[in-house]
């Protein structure tokens, strides 16, 4: 399997995780008014769950930006200095990648927190003698109930594939950066004549990471808006 395919597959799995978070957001957003007027006691748990999901999205966006925030300058006036500039960037973000890994590692704990909030909501559902969690939001749809239940499971179940792939984001990033570095030159050397080839590879990776970054940032903003509404 080529490095590009490996990275694209990894990004695709993380994107599926974002989609699960969006399904949860949609269910809460659709029923937030009903929740606030009919079940105000559970607002804090719903908001807490949204906050943890937003942290997850922010970590994904930050990790993706390591690829999307660098561009080679291939103009003749500066191209000779581009290998050195990329190497400096690589060293800087190799260090930052360690911090990113710490953030991503903490996702497992955050997902456990989401699970705890979900359990509290389930307790309220039983206490109120409701037939499902979806009824907390005033929604009546078997299909939506199944989608919400599945999405919650995939977000906080520690054994789900999503978590494993999010935790591997650093590896995907390093594989991408190392591949770009190899395009600049091998055997410990970099050559300015290879900058256009490296720039092409960077552009290809950046297209994929950029979409992931955008989706994560947008979903994060939506969740923050929802948390603000639930906190009023």
N, C-alpha and C positions, 0 to 999 in steps of 0.2 A: 504494500500500500504506500502511495506517495505521501510526502509530508503534507501537501496541500489537501489531499483527500482526508487524511487523518484529522487535520485541523478543522476542516469543513464539517466532518461528521461530529466532532466534539462540540462545535458551535451549535449545530442543529439540535443536539440533545439539550443543551442549556436553553435554547430558544423554546423548546417544548415546556421546560420548567416555567419560563416567563408566561407562556400561554395559560398554564394552570393557575398562576397567580391572577392573571387577568379574569379568568372565569370566576374566581372567588370575589374579586373586586366588583364584577358585574352584578353578582347576586346581592352583595351588600349595598351597592349603589342603588339598585332598583328598589330595594326595600328600606332604605335608611329612614325615610319619613315615618313609615309604619313602626319601625324599630324604636325610634325616639319617642313616639307617642304611646305605644302599647307596651313595649318592653324596655323602658329606660334603664332598668337595673343591669342589663347585660351590655350596655353601650361601651363600658370601659374595657371589657374583654374583647369585644369586636374591634375597638380602636387599637388595643394592644396587639392583636393579631396583625392588623394592617401595618403597624409600625415595624414589626419584625420582618414582614414581607418587603417593606420599603428598604430596610437595611440590606437585605439580600440583593435587591435590584441595584442599589447604589454600589455594592461591592463588584457586581458583574460589570457595570458601566465603567467603573474606575479601572478594572483590569483590562477591559477592551481598549480603553483610551491609550494604553501603552503602545499599541500598534497604530491607532488612528491619528495620533498627535505628532507624528514625524513625517516629514517630506524631504526627499532629496532635491537639491538644486542642481540641475544638469547644465546650466548655462556655462559657457566656456570660461567666463571670468572667475568662477569659484569652484568649478568641478574638482579641481585638484585637492581642495581641502575637505571635500565631502566624506571620503573614507574616514578621516580623522574625526570629523564631527559625528558621524554615525557611531564610531567606536566610543566616543565620550558619552553619547546618548545611551548606548548599550550598557555601559558600565553604571551609569546613573540609574537606569531602570532595572538592571539586575538587582541592585540594592532595593529599589522600591518594590520589586517583585516579591521580595521576602516579606515586606509589610502586607502586600496584597494577599500572599499565601496565608498570613495570620488572619486576615479578614475573612478569607474564604473558609479557612478551617473552622472559624467560629460560626459559620452558617449551620453546622450540624447542631450546635447548641441553640441557635436562634430558632431552628425548626422545631426543636424540642419545646421551646417556649410557645411556639404556635400551637403545638400539640396540647400543651397545658391549657391554653386559652380555649381551644376547641373542646376539651373535656369539660371545662366549666360551663360552656354553652350547652353541651349535651345534658349536663345536670339540670340546667334551667329548663330545657325542653321537657325533661321527665317531670320536673316539679310542676310545670304548667300544664302537664298532661297533653302536650302537643304531639303530633304524630311524627314530626321531623324537624330538623334544624331550620329548614327553609321556611317553616311557618313563623319563625322569629321575625322574618322579613316580610310577612304578609303575602308570600308567594305560594301559589298552588300549581305545581307542575311536576309530574313524576320525572320527566326528562331532565328538568333543571335540578331537581333534587339529586338525581344520579350523577349529573355533571359536577355539582358542588361537592358531593361526598367523595367522588373520585379525585377531584382537584385537591381537596384538603388532604387526602391520603398521600398523594404524590408530593405535596409540599412538605409535610412533616414526618413521613415515614422514613426512618433512617436507613432502611434497606433499599429504598427506591434508587433506580439508576441515576436519577437527576442529581442527587447529592454527590455521588461518586464523580460525575462529570464536572460539576461545579468546582469540586475540590481539585480537579485536574486542570483548572483554568491556567494555573501558573505553568504547568508543563506544556500546554498548547501554546501559550505566549512564548515560552523559551524556544520551542521548536520553530516557531515562526521567525523569531529574531535570529536564531542560529542559522536558519536557512538563508535568510537575507544576507547575513554575514558571510556565508559560504559563497554566495553569488559575487561578493566583492573580492574574494580571493581566498585561496586555500593555503594550508601549511603555514599558518601564522602570519600571512601577508595580505594586504589590501592594495588594490590597484585602481586608480581613478578611471581607467578605461572601462572598468566593469560597473561603474555607477549606474549607467542606463539599465543594465540587466537587473541589478539589485533594486532599482527604483520600480521596475516593472513587477518584480516579485512582491515588493512592499505594497504596491497598488492593489494587487490581487488579494493579498491578505486583508488589507485595509477595507476593501469592499465588503467582505464578510463580517469583520469585526465591527465596522461602522453600523451596519444594520442591527447587530446585537446591542451595541451601545445605545443607539437611538430608541429601540424598543424598551430597553431597561430604564432609560431616563424618563421616557414618556409615561411608562407604567408607574414609576416612582412618584412623579408629579401628581398623577391621578390619585394615588394612595394618600399622598400628603393632603390633598384637597379633601379627601374623604375623612381623614383623621381630624382635620380642622372642623368639619361639619359635625362630626360625632362628639366633638369636645365642647361644642357650644351649649 
